[in-house]
Amino acid sequence: MAMSDPPAAHTVRSYDEQIEALRTLIGQMGGMAEAQIGEAIDALVRRDADAALAVVARDSELDRLEAEAERLAVTIIALRSPMADDLREIVAALKISAIIERIGDYAKNIAKRVPVLTQAAPVGPSVIIPEMARAASAMVRDALDSYVDRDPELAHHVMEGDQQVDDFYNSLFRGLLTYMMENPHHITPSAHLLFIAKNLERVGDHATNIAEMVHYSVTGEHVADRPKTDQTATMTARPDHD
């Protein structure tokens, strides 16, 4: 006659399954948010208003997954009373799910501006935006991979990538500011593109926040504050000459 597992073994197995389910939910949310960014930018490049509106409509699914992840995390904390490493991971997952939902909101905000931009002539400096979006999306993907794999080194790599996204934003800001000053007809589409670029810059910031949480949840050590490199407050339309 086969021996059944003791109650403690069932409890441990159930706990591990809940933790794994939470990781899976976070991974699913991250993949969806990354896809939404890509689809919003693709709609922008192709000037496809219908595709952009489809991105907006799918945002509710990410909201649903965030609520599911929050319920699961709270249930684990309430019923399992996790300690130390496990508690840090679950609290990090709770915060990360909210950040991913916010990243999805940025993708939605980008998509909402596409129908307006399809009514205007293409703006030259906007060619930077797809590259900026790829860099920001890569940060999101690597940040979520670092969470799933509990990899603090990959988390550090994500933090270092934020500089590239900031550089894209600063370059685009300068280019669009010049473009608007040279021709007032470009002001409206350029302003929309600046908002899109700012949303992508914030995606990079949030990916960095996820990476910092991963580093803390794995190592128990906080990452030192990083200086931001947004130069737009001091930029002028043209470079100064001596």
C-alpha positions, 0 to 999 in steps of 0.5 A: 500500500502506497504511503501518502505524503504527510500534510506538511509536504502537501502544504509546501507543495501548495505554497510553491505552486502559488509562488510559481503561479504568481511568477507566471502571472507577472511574466504573462503581464510583462509579455503583454505590456511589451507586446502593447508597446511594440504594437502601438509603435508599429501602428504609429509607423504604419499610420494605422489608426484602427490598429492603434485603437485595437491596442487601446481596447486590449488594455483592459486585459492587462488590468484584469491580470493585475487584479488577479496577481494582486489577489494572489499575492495578498492571499499568499501573504495572508494564509502563508505568512511568508518570511525573509526571501519569500516575503520580499519576492511576494511584495516585489511581485505585488509592486511589479504587477502595478508597474507593468499595468502602468507600462501598459497605460503608457502603450495605450497613451501612445496608441491614442495619439496615432489617429491624430498623427495620421491626419498630419504629414510625417515629421522627420525626427520621428524616425528615432521613436522606433529605435527608442521603443525597441530599447525601452521594450528590451528593458522591460523584457530583461527586467521581467526575465531577471524577476522570473530567473531571480537574476540580480546581474541581469537586473543591473544590466537593465538599470544601465540601459536606462541611459540609452533611452534617456539619450534617445529622448534628449535627442528627439526633444532637441530635434522636434523643438527645432522642427517646431520653431522652423515651421509652426505647421509642425507644432501639433504633430511634434507635440504629440510625438514629444508626448509619445517619446516621454511615455517611452522614457517613462517605460524605461524608468519603470523597467529600471524600477522593476530591476531595482525591486528584483535586486532587492528581493534577491539580495536584500540590498537596496540599489543606490539612487541613480541620477537622471539625465533628462536635459530637456529643461536646459535645451535650446532649439539650436546649439549655442555658438561661441 
